[in-house]
Amino acid sequence: MTERQAFSSDTGSDKELDRALTDVLRSSPLDSQALERIRVAVEKEWRTSTTLHRRSRAIRRWGWASLAAAVLVIAVTTAWFTKFAGEPVVFGSISRSDGNGVDVHHVGDLLRAGDTVRAHGPMLVLLAAGGSVRIAADSTVDITSATEIRLERGKIYVDLPPVPAASARLNVWTHAGMVEHVGTGFEVLSDDTSVRIRVREGRIRLRAVPGAAGNSNVILAAAGTELLAVSGDGIVRRQVPTYGSDWLWVANLAPTYEIEGQPLLNFLQWVSRELGRRLEFSDPEARDIAARTILHGSIRDHDPLDALANVLATTSLRYEILGDAIRVNSDR
């Protein structure tokens, strides 16, 4: 085996090479002016670099702030749109449904704009804004908005509270035109050839289709008035009673009145309104007793006339029906 020998060189030659390199690379010291020029150039470069860095950070901050603001606007707009353009507005809820009920909907269901109700049996709808719509059997009602419906066929009764309620408003579209709520209680019947409107309380305004009302297409009708619009024959007006057998279907669908803790007088006024008959007292003592008597219990599942008999049986008062009045007497 052999070994590689270490590299060797001539010592004299190395010294001469070192002197040659030193002479070539040696430079003269910089004077004060050259040093100042270098300092100024370096400082200028540093300031430029610092300014650009600050601007870059400011731009980045502004960009993120703008992005955050845009995201906030989008979120608020989305929430607003979802609120107002999301689910259809609620019209009311089904409180009672007798007979065979209704297609699709059931007691307790909410009714919204766009829904169609086909009632096979009598039905009570409590409105979201207050009041009620009572729907007779074999009726079809289209709900077009929170304050408008269209009666395709059948019979309905619109009952809005007589107390101040700015939001309680309901208009009914029919083949003969639009019935506008002005007062509080009215019935509308519609079939293929005619539309009949009976006002029980307050007033209504009928905006008839052109030609149906003769010289005017706006007709006002007060309580006790019937308007009958027959295709091709214009509109006939006549007086009708606000009580009697024709209105029993309305009383039978009355919303339940909670008597617990209520004065007897308030209950009697409710019965009077539901039956379409005036409330009379035979003497001041009878009215005073009605005002002082506080009721307890429930009249649920009783129509207004049955409830009247049952409630007064527990007091010292008696009643009788005389024509268009309910007369209350005291036992003296």
Backbone torsions as a table, in degrees:
resi	resn	phi	psi	omega
1	MET	NA	151.7	-179.5
2	THR	-119.2	160.7	175.9
3	GLU	-116.7	141.4	176.0
4	ARG	-76.5	130.6	-177.8
5	GLN	-77.4	147.9	177.6
6	ALA	-69.0	147.3	179.9
7	PHE	-68.4	134.7	178.2
8	SER	-129.4	152.2	-178.5
9	SER	-142.2	169.2	-179.3
10	ASP	-83.7	122.8	-176.1
11	THR	-63.1	-36.7	-179.1
12	GLY	-66.3	-39.7	179.4
13	SER	-64.3	-37.1	179.8
14	ASP	-62.2	-41.6	-178.7
15	LYS	-65.3	-39.6	179.4
16	GLU	-66.7	-38.6	179.2
17	LEU	-64.5	-41.9	179.8
18	ASP	-60.9	-42.8	-179.7
19	ARG	-64.9	-37.6	-179.4
20	ALA	-65.2	-44.8	179.9
21	LEU	-64.8	-40.7	-179.6
22	THR	-62.0	-43.1	179.9
23	ASP	-63.3	-37.2	-177.0
24	VAL	-72.5	-42.1	-173.3
25	LEU	-85.5	-12.0	-178.8
26	ARG	-66.6	132.1	177.5
27	SER	-127.4	156.2	-177.3
28	SER	-75.7	147.0	177.2
29	PRO	-61.1	147.6	178.4
30	LEU	-75.5	139.5	177.7
31	ASP	-81.4	175.1	-175.0
32	SER	-64.3	-36.4	-179.5
33	GLN	-66.2	-40.9	178.8
34	ALA	-64.5	-41.4	178.2
35	LEU	-62.2	-39.9	179.3
36	GLU	-63.3	-43.0	179.4
37	ARG	-61.2	-40.5	178.5
38	ILE	-64.4	-42.1	-179.6
39	ARG	-61.4	-44.1	-179.7
40	VAL	-62.4	-44.5	-178.9
41	ALA	-63.1	-42.4	-179.8
42	VAL	-65.7	-42.2	-179.6
43	GLU	-63.4	-41.7	179.2
44	LYS	-61.5	-43.5	179.6
45	GLU	-63.5	-39.0	-179.6
46	TRP	-64.9	-44.9	179.7
47	ARG	-62.4	-42.7	179.4
48	THR	-60.9	-44.8	-179.9
49	SER	-63.4	-40.7	-179.3
50	THR	-65.8	-43.2	179.9
51	THR	-62.0	-45.4	178.8
52	LEU	-61.9	-37.4	-179.3
53	HIS	-66.1	-41.1	179.3
54	ARG	-65.7	-43.5	178.4
55	ARG	-60.4	-40.8	-179.4
56	SER	-62.1	-42.1	179.2
57	ARG	-67.0	-38.7	178.9
58	ALA	-64.4	-42.2	179.1
59	ILE	-63.5	-41.5	179.7
60	ARG	-64.6	-41.9	178.1
61	ARG	-61.9	-46.0	179.2
62	TRP	-61.1	-38.9	179.9
63	GLY	-64.0	-43.3	179.6
64	TRP	-68.6	-37.8	178.4
65	ALA	-64.1	-41.5	178.5
66	SER	-64.2	-41.1	179.1
67	LEU	-63.3	-42.0	179.2
68	ALA	-63.5	-42.1	178.4
69	ALA	-63.2	-41.0	179.4
70	ALA	-63.7	-41.2	178.4
71	VAL	-62.7	-40.5	178.4
72	LEU	-62.3	-45.5	178.7
73	VAL	-60.3	-43.8	179.4
74	ILE	-62.1	-41.7	-178.6
75	ALA	-64.9	-45.3	179.8
76	VAL	-64.3	-43.2	179.9
77	THR	-62.8	-41.9	179.2
78	THR	-63.2	-42.3	178.9
79	ALA	-63.6	-43.6	178.9
80	TRP	-61.8	-44.5	-178.4
81	PHE	-65.6	-39.7	179.2
82	THR	-64.3	-37.6	-178.6
83	LYS	-68.1	-45.7	-172.4
84	PHE	-95.6	-18.8	-179.1
85	ALA	-120.3	12.2	-179.2
86	GLY	-84.5	-110.9	-178.4
87	GLU	-68.4	144.7	176.8
88	PRO	-60.3	151.0	-177.5
89	VAL	-66.1	144.3	-179.7
90	VAL	-77.9	130.1	177.9
91	PHE	-90.8	-44.2	-178.9
92	GLY	176.5	-164.7	-179.9
93	SER	-138.8	151.3	179.7
94	ILE	-81.1	115.7	-177.7
95	SER	-94.0	-31.6	-178.3
96	ARG	-152.9	144.6	177.1
97	SER	-147.5	112.3	-178.0
98	ASP	-98.5	172.0	177.6
99	GLY	68.8	-132.8	-177.3
100	ASN	-89.2	6.0	177.1
101	GLY	75.4	-148.4	-176.4
102	VAL	-133.9	160.8	175.3
103	ASP	-71.1	135.8	172.1
104	VAL	70.1	-52.4	-173.9
105	HIS	-85.4	155.4	-178.3
106	HIS	-136.7	167.4	178.4
107	VAL	-58.3	131.9	-178.1
108	GLY	95.8	-15.1	-179.7
109	ASP	-70.7	145.8	171.7
110	LEU	-82.6	142.1	174.1
111	LEU	-109.2	134.6	-176.5
112	ARG	-124.4	164.3	175.7
113	ALA	-57.0	131.7	-177.3
114	GLY	103.1	-14.5	178.6
115	ASP	-77.4	152.3	172.1
116	THR	-121.4	128.1	-179.5
117	VAL	-107.0	122.9	174.9
118	ARG	-115.3	102.3	-174.5
119	ALA	-91.2	122.4	175.3
120	HIS	-87.7	-24.7	177.2
121	GLY	-133.0	171.8	179.3
122	PRO	-56.2	146.3	-172.1
123	MET	-148.9	140.9	178.4
124	LEU	-115.7	127.0	177.4
125	VAL	-116.8	123.5	175.2
126	LEU	-91.5	124.7	-175.2
127	LEU	-77.9	144.6	-179.8
128	ALA	-63.4	-31.3	-177.9
129	ALA	-90.7	1.4	-178.4
130	GLY	108.9	145.5	-178.1
131	GLY	92.8	-170.8	-176.6
132	SER	-150.3	161.4	169.2
133	VAL	-123.6	124.6	178.9
134	ARG	-106.3	125.9	-172.4
135	ILE	-113.6	125.6	178.8
136	ALA	-76.5	165.0	178.4
137	ALA	-61.6	151.9	178.0
138	ASP	60.2	46.1	178.7
139	SER	-122.4	149.4	177.1
140	THR	-126.0	124.5	-176.8
141	VAL	-128.2	126.7	173.7
142	ASP	-97.5	129.2	177.2
143	ILE	-95.0	109.8	-175.4
144	THR	-94.4	-25.5	177.0
145	SER	-162.6	-175.3	179.9
146	ALA	-69.0	-19.0	-175.3
147	THR	-126.8	10.7	179.7
148	GLU	-141.2	139.5	173.5
149	ILE	-134.7	164.4	176.1
150	ARG	-125.2	122.6	177.6
151	LEU	-89.5	103.6	-179.8
152	GLU	-73.1	-43.4	176.3
153	ARG	-162.8	159.0	178.9
154	GLY	103.0	-154.5	-173.5
155	LYS	-142.5	137.7	177.5
156	ILE	-135.3	160.1	172.9
157	TYR	-129.4	124.1	-179.9
158	VAL	-100.0	124.3	-178.6
159	ASP	-129.6	109.7	178.9
160	LEU	-112.1	144.4	-173.2
161	PRO	-61.8	138.4	179.9
162	PRO	-74.2	-19.0	178.2
163	VAL	-71.6	158.2	-179.7
164	PRO	-54.8	121.9	178.2
165	ALA	-152.6	89.4	-173.6
166	ALA	-60.8	-30.2	-177.0
167	SER	-82.7	-13.2	-177.8
168	ALA	-82.8	98.6	179.9
169	ARG	-149.4	139.1	179.7
170	LEU	-151.6	127.4	175.9
171	ASN	-111.2	146.3	-175.9
172	VAL	-120.5	120.3	175.2
173	TRP	-85.6	137.1	176.9
174	THR	-136.3	177.5	176.6
175	HIS	-64.5	-25.4	-176.9
176	ALA	-89.5	-12.1	-177.9
177	GLY	141.6	-164.1	-178.1
178	MET	-105.9	130.5	176.2
179	VAL	-95.7	115.6	-178.8
180	GLU	-96.6	135.2	177.8
181	HIS	-74.1	122.7	174.4
182	VAL	-118.6	-45.4	177.5
183	GLY	-96.0	-122.4	-174.7
184	THR	-136.7	-36.8	-173.5
185	GLY	-131.0	125.0	178.0
186	PHE	-154.3	155.2	-179.9
187	GLU	-113.1	142.0	177.1
188	VAL	-130.4	128.7	175.9
189	LEU	-120.8	134.8	-177.3
190	SER	-139.7	135.8	171.6
191	ASP	-137.0	-166.3	-174.6
192	ASP	-68.0	-22.5	-173.3
193	THR	-117.4	-15.4	-174.4
194	SER	-151.4	163.2	174.2
195	VAL	-133.6	129.1	179.1
196	ARG	-120.3	132.1	-179.9
197	ILE	-122.6	127.2	176.0
198	ARG	-122.4	125.7	-178.3
199	VAL	-97.9	121.6	-179.0
200	ARG	-97.9	-33.9	-177.4
201	GLU	-149.2	139.0	179.7
202	GLY	76.5	-140.4	-178.2
203	ARG	-144.2	161.2	171.1
204	ILE	-132.3	162.4	175.2
205	ARG	-125.6	121.0	178.2
206	LEU	-99.9	119.3	173.3
207	ARG	-98.4	93.4	-171.9
208	ALA	-75.3	156.5	174.8
209	VAL	-65.8	151.8	-178.2
210	PRO	-52.8	130.9	176.7
211	GLY	90.7	-16.8	-177.0
212	ALA	-78.1	-24.6	-174.5
213	ALA	-109.4	15.6	180.0
214	GLY	78.4	-122.0	-175.8
215	ASN	-78.3	-22.7	-177.7
216	SER	-128.7	143.1	179.3
217	ASN	-103.0	9.6	176.2
218	VAL	-121.1	120.9	-177.4
219	ILE	-127.2	129.9	174.7
220	LEU	-99.5	139.7	178.7
221	ALA	-138.2	132.9	-178.9
222	ALA	-99.4	178.2	-179.6
223	ALA	-56.7	139.2	-179.4
224	GLY	85.6	12.2	-178.2
225	THR	-113.4	140.8	173.7
226	GLU	-117.3	134.3	173.2
227	LEU	-115.0	126.5	179.8
228	LEU	-120.5	116.7	179.3
229	ALA	-109.0	114.2	179.5
230	VAL	-111.3	135.3	-177.8
231	SER	-51.6	122.9	176.6
232	GLY	82.6	-5.7	-176.6
233	ASP	-117.2	9.9	-180.0
234	GLY	73.9	-159.0	-175.9
235	ILE	-120.7	130.9	179.9
236	VAL	-108.9	135.1	179.5
237	ARG	-111.9	139.5	173.8
238	ARG	-154.9	164.5	179.9
239	GLN	-89.0	141.6	178.5
240	VAL	-137.9	152.4	176.5
241	PRO	-71.6	154.1	179.0
242	THR	-98.7	11.1	-179.8
243	TYR	-140.3	171.4	177.1
244	GLY	112.6	-172.3	-173.3
245	SER	-63.4	-30.1	-179.3
246	ASP	-65.0	-19.8	-176.4
247	TRP	-105.1	1.8	-177.2
248	LEU	-62.7	-35.3	-179.9
249	TRP	-62.4	-32.1	178.4
250	VAL	-69.5	-46.5	-180.0
251	ALA	-62.8	-35.6	-179.1
252	ASN	-68.5	-18.8	178.4
253	LEU	-104.3	15.1	-178.4
254	ALA	-63.2	138.9	174.5
255	PRO	-59.4	146.8	-178.8
256	THR	-62.7	132.5	176.9
257	TYR	-97.6	123.0	-179.6
258	GLU	-85.6	110.2	-174.7
259	ILE	-87.6	-16.4	-175.6
260	GLU	-55.3	119.6	177.6
261	GLY	78.6	4.2	-177.4
262	GLN	-94.8	146.5	173.8
263	PRO	-65.3	145.6	178.3
264	LEU	-58.7	-34.7	-179.6
265	LEU	-59.9	-42.0	178.8
266	ASN	-62.7	-40.3	178.2
267	PHE	-63.7	-43.8	179.5
268	LEU	-62.4	-37.5	177.6
269	GLN	-67.0	-36.4	176.5
270	TRP	-64.6	-45.8	178.2
271	VAL	-60.3	-43.7	179.9
272	SER	-56.8	-44.2	-178.5
273	ARG	-69.8	-40.8	-178.9
274	GLU	-68.1	-31.1	-179.9
275	LEU	-91.7	-6.4	178.6
276	GLY	69.9	26.6	-178.4
277	ARG	-123.6	146.1	179.3
278	ARG	-68.1	148.7	176.3
279	LEU	-99.5	124.5	179.0
280	GLU	-125.6	149.4	173.9
281	PHE	-118.2	136.9	-176.3
282	SER	-71.0	-24.2	-178.9
283	ASP	-159.2	162.9	179.9
284	PRO	-58.7	-33.1	-179.0
285	GLU	-63.3	-39.2	179.7
286	ALA	-61.9	-42.4	179.2
287	ARG	-67.7	-39.1	-179.8
288	ASP	-63.7	-40.9	177.9
289	ILE	-63.0	-42.8	179.9
290	ALA	-62.5	-36.3	-178.9
291	ALA	-73.9	-32.4	-175.7
292	ARG	-88.8	-19.5	-175.9
293	THR	-81.3	125.7	177.7
294	ILE	-104.2	130.3	-174.5
295	LEU	-90.5	155.4	175.3
296	HIS	-139.5	154.3	179.1
297	GLY	106.7	-152.1	-177.5
298	SER	-150.8	148.5	174.8
299	ILE	-116.9	21.6	-179.8
300	ARG	-57.9	140.1	-179.1
301	ASP	72.8	14.6	175.0
302	HIS	-116.5	135.2	174.6
303	ASP	-75.0	164.4	-173.6
304	PRO	-55.0	-39.4	-178.0
305	LEU	-69.0	-43.6	176.7
306	ASP	-63.7	-41.1	179.4
307	ALA	-62.4	-38.2	179.1
308	LEU	-60.7	-46.5	-179.7
309	ALA	-64.4	-43.3	-177.4
310	ASN	-67.5	-42.1	-177.2
311	VAL	-70.1	-47.8	-177.3
312	LEU	-66.6	-23.0	177.7
313	ALA	-64.3	-19.9	-179.8
314	THR	-94.8	4.6	-178.6
315	THR	-122.4	-177.2	177.0
316	SER	-92.5	9.3	-178.9
317	LEU	-101.1	154.4	176.1
318	ARG	-131.8	162.5	179.6
319	TYR	-136.7	161.3	171.6
320	GLU	-148.2	148.5	179.6
321	ILE	-100.8	120.8	-179.0
322	LEU	-124.0	100.2	179.8
323	GLY	60.9	-119.2	-177.3
324	ASP	-93.9	16.0	-176.0
325	ALA	-127.0	150.7	168.1
326	ILE	-106.7	115.5	-176.0
327	ARG	-103.7	124.4	-177.8
328	VAL	-106.5	129.3	-177.9
329	ASN	-120.6	152.6	174.7
330	SER	-99.8	149.8	177.7
331	ASP	-81.2	97.6	177.9
332	ARG	-124.5	NA	NA
